[in-house]
Amino acid sequence: MSSRKIDTIVIGSGISGLTVAGLLAKNGRRVVIVERNRKPGGALRRFTRDGIPFDIGFHYTGGLGRGQILDVLWRYLGVRPEITPVPMHPDGYDYFRFRASGTEVRAYYSYERAGEQMCAVFPDEAAGIARYLGTIKNICGKIPFYDLDLPLSPFLRDFFSSQDRPLPEAIASMVKNPELQAVLAAPAFLYGVPPAKAGLTMHAAVAHSYYQGAWGIRGGGQAVVDGFLKTLTGHGVEILTGQGVEKIEVGNGCINGVTLADRRRIPAGQVIYTGHPAHLPDLVTPGSFRPAFTHRIKGLEDTISMFTVFGRMNRPAALPALDRANLYCINRGFDLMADPAAVGNGSVLLTAPGRRDLNAFDDDRRSGDGVILMRPANWSETARFSRENSRTRGAGYREWKTAATKNLIERAAAGFGEGCLGIEPLAAGSPLTFRDELGSPAGGIYGVQHNLQQFVARARTKVQGLYLSGQGSLMTGLLGASMAGLVTAGEIMGLEETWDKVRKWQ
């Protein structure tokens, strides 16, 4: 490690950590990233099975159109030339099929086309559909990340203090058809909060980015990680992998540095923690936080978890819609995230990002054979195996995963046709897997729930020099966690000054 004085230590190398490190380093700060896993990238990482690449957590995103926030931010950081966005097919959509009735709806990545499709399927609800889409546009017209001419400070002040409207109440006031209500609520899958607990503003912030247009990335989330690593290295950022942080050192209410698991100490005046906030009180010097804050932050509820199967389609032509669509088989109403293991009729999702890449690029044909199946899952399904070592879990856990995999493939076949029975499972992830890989106590795929019942942690803490970032501090997903990184950097360098530097880089 370099002997130069370190200004800031970033704990965690997910997109938020990479973003905040890039912003600080570009502006002259000496930054070190500490990552407990052997490879950086968090949920953006990619792995390979039988020659087929799979993304752990990234499938598609909004905000990458020319002049949109991720495009502008990545250009400012110098990362954008390293990343090749893949626009979803012009006819791309999320395909929703309702198990009971067989109704099919295409939720296009376009306000105009989505509205036309929903009105065609639900003609009696045309006025309510227009009102809903108008409401989403109106909310997001006041969010700086979608209108870069707006200042950031007033939005953040209102974001943390305003009382949001419950999502089911808002949607039910506009449309009455339970199947349409489910379609309008479905973006909740992209931030992991059951609609019954979600607020309209957070829902709008996520839904709007996809109604504006959705994007994949050539090489998936790993390409984003690799692009950032190249740029960060050029700015002199050091990245320590395979190193957990044993302790965040606090003295007289100020940050002094960190102690690593191997007992090395790194002195610094600032630490940015991007992991799940519930773990933070156990890392800081005892007494650093008030008991009430510690109790509250340790009790934060996780987003939903998933049981996920990564497989090979031996007959890709059996599901041609995957060339341009993500497939959802869901229930009507707002019970989208019911746990199939308990209820027996919960949602099933299929996606094949590699096939979208092949539509735009001459990539290895094997990536087009990959398919990912998902269903909502509950921590209780795997809790009994959680005390076993992650590398030596016994036959009971393997048998459970095998049975859950078979059940998920059968459920996909019931929803989307017998072509799913030809899916060969290559790997599976459970709530326990996501807990181990992402650090969420209950295996939440987006970390902390941003719901109506619990607070969203601010970037600045009461400890001088200690900041939060990541999915638990502002918004979720690739776009949301990137914005969290931007806001945290702004809290250090000056919020509006940082925002001005980024948004004017067009």
Sequence and secondary structure as in RCSB ss.txt:
>XXXX:A:sequence
MSSRKIDTIVIGSGISGLTVAGLLAKNGRRVVIVERNRKPGGALRRFTRDGIPFDIGFHYTGGLGRGQILDVLWR
YLGVRPEITPVPMHPDGYDYFRFRASGTEVRAYYSYERAGEQMCAVFPDEAAGIARYLGTIKNICGKIPFYDLDL
PLSPFLRDFFSSQDRPLPEAIASMVKNPELQAVLAAPAFLYGVPPAKAGLTMHAAVAHSYYQGAWGIRGGGQAVV
DGFLKTLTGHGVEILTGQGVEKIEVGNGCINGVTLADRRRIPAGQVIYTGHPAHLPDLVTPGSFRPAFTHRIKGL
EDTISMFTVFGRMNRPAALPALDRANLYCINRGFDLMADPAAVGNGSVLLTAPGRRDLNAFDDDRRSGDGVILMR
PANWSETARFSRENSRTRGAGYREWKTAATKNLIERAAAGFGEGCLGIEPLAAGSPLTFRDELGSPAGGIYGVQH
NLQQFVARARTKVQGLYLSGQGSLMTGLLGASMAGLVTAGEIMGLEETWDKVRKWQ
>XXXX:A:secstr
   S   EEEE  SHHHHHHHHHHHHTT  EEEEESSSSS GGG EEEETTEEEESS S BSS STTSHHHHHHH
HHT GGG  EEE  TT EEEEEETTT  EEEEESSHHHHHHHHHHH GGGHHHHHHHHHHHHHHHTT TTTSTTS
 SHHHHHHHHH    BHHHHHHTT   HHHHHHHHGGGGGTT  GGG BHHHHHHHHHHHHT  EEETTHHHHHH
HHHHHHHHHTT EEEES  EEEEEEETTEEEEEEETTS EEE SEEEE S GGGHHHHB TTSS HHHHHHHHT 
 B  EEEEEEEEES GGG GGGGTEEEEEE STT TT  HHHHS   EEEE HHHHHHHHS   GGGGGEEEEEE
EE GGGTGGGTTS TTS  HHHHHHHHHHHHHHHHHHHHHH GGGGGEEEEEEE HHHHHHHH  TT  TTSB  
 TTS    SB SSBTEEE STTTS  HHHHHHHHHHHHHHHHH HHHHHHHHHT  
